[in-house]
């Protein structure tokens, strides 16, 4: 992490919310990766794994929903800049220890502002899509652990979550 002073960049001197002016920033390759999980019963996990969920391909649909959500982040989060993403990747893997599914999303662009919110939005919407598609079988599913794992590029430097696995 760089030595940048922490602060709320979306709050102006009068304490009001505003969109940050990035016009003076240099273009840079910016990448962010986020993760989250959805915990469920073993039976629900088996339904999803075996492709027997009533609504269809849960994992494939959630992956597409995550990608689409990353592209719509500025429409969902009021002060986010609309970005021309060059890549969004969403991975969904089974985790028997939960039991459930782990979702990881990476967003990338060359631009003047970071893509952390796009990665976090992709993870969140992918998890919500899994819930929606499997709720008929398991309304007690739990979404959690949504966090930024790492980011690179830009003035604030690189970041890696202290608990992120290598």
N, C-alpha and C positions, 0 to 999 in steps of 0.2 A: 504494500500500500504506500502511496505517496504521502508527503507531509502536508497535504492540503488541509485547511481548517474546516472542521465539520460545521455545517450550518444548513438552514432551510433555504434552498435556492429558489423555491417558488413563492417566497414571501418577500415583499418589497419593504422599503424603509418604514412605510406607514403600517406595516403588518397585514397588508392585503395580498391575496393570492394573485399571481400573475404568471404568464407564460414566459419562460426564460428566453432572452434574446441570444440566439446562437450564431448570429450572422458574422461575428468576428472570430469565431472558432475555426481552426484548421480542419480540413477533412482528414479523416484517419480511418483505418480499418477498425471496426468495433465489433466485438463478439461478446455475447453473454450466454451463460448456461444456468438454468434453474431446474429445480426438482420438486417433486411432491409425491404423495402416495394416496391410495384409497384402500382402506382396510375393509374386508368383507368376510363373510362366512366361507368355510372351505367349500360348501356346496355351491355357492354363487361363483366362486373362483373356478370351480370345475365346469359350471355351465358356460362361462365365458371362454375358458380354455378349449372346451370341446365344440364350441360354435353353436351351442344350443339355446342361447338367449333368445327370447321371443321377438326382440326387435332386430335381430341380425348380428352382423359382424361388429361386436362392441369395440374391439381394439382398433380395427381399421377406421371405423367411424370416428372414434375419439382422436386418433392421430390426425385425420383431416380437420376435425373441429379445432384442434390445437393450432394447426397451421393457419387456418382461416382466422382464428381469434388474434393471433400475433399480427396479422395484416390489418386488423381492425382496432388495434389498441388505442389509437388516437380518438376513435369514436366512442370509446368506453371510459377512458380516463381523461378527465377534463383538461389537464394542462400538458398532456403529452403532445409532442410534435408528430405530424403525419410523416412517416418514414418510407423510403423506398428500400425495403429489405431485399437483400440479394440471396439470402438463404434462411430457411427455417426448417429445423429438423426436430421431430418429436419421436421419442422412443418410449415404448411401453413394454415393461418386462414383468414377469411373474415374480413375486417374492413370497415364498412359502412361509417365511418367518412372520409375516404380518398377520394372517395371510391376506394377500391382495396383490395390487399392481403398483409398481413404481413408474412414475412418469418423469422423463427428463426432456427438456427442450433447449435447443440452441438457436439463437437468432444472430444474424450477421449482416453488416452493411459497410459501405464506405461512406462516411458522412460526418456531420458536425455534432451529433449528439448520440448518446449511447442507446443500447437496445435491451437494457435490463428489464424494462416494463414489458416489452414484447415477449421475452422468454418467460417471465412470470405469468403473463396473461395466457400464453399457450398452455402452460402446465395446469393452471387453474381451470380453464375451459375444457381441457382434455379430461381432467378428473370429474368435472361436473357432467360431462357427456357420458362417461362410464356410469356414474350414478343414475342418470336419467334412463339409460338403456337397460340397467339391471335392477332398478328399484322395485319392479314387480316381484322379484325374487327375494330382495333383501333391503328393506327400508332402513335398516340399522347400519348401513355402510357409513364409514367415517373418512372424510377427506382431511389430510393434515400434512404437516411438514413442508409446506410450500415456502421455498427460500431460494435466494440467489446463491449459486455455488461458486461461480467465478465470472469475472468480466475482464476484458482487456481493451486497450485503446483509449485515447482521450487524455485530457489534461489531468484528471484525477488519478491516472495511473491504473495499474492492475490491482485486482482484488481476488482473493481466494478465501472462501468461507473456512474458518478455523477447523470445523468438524468435517469438511469435505474429504472423501477418500481420495487417495492418490491414484 
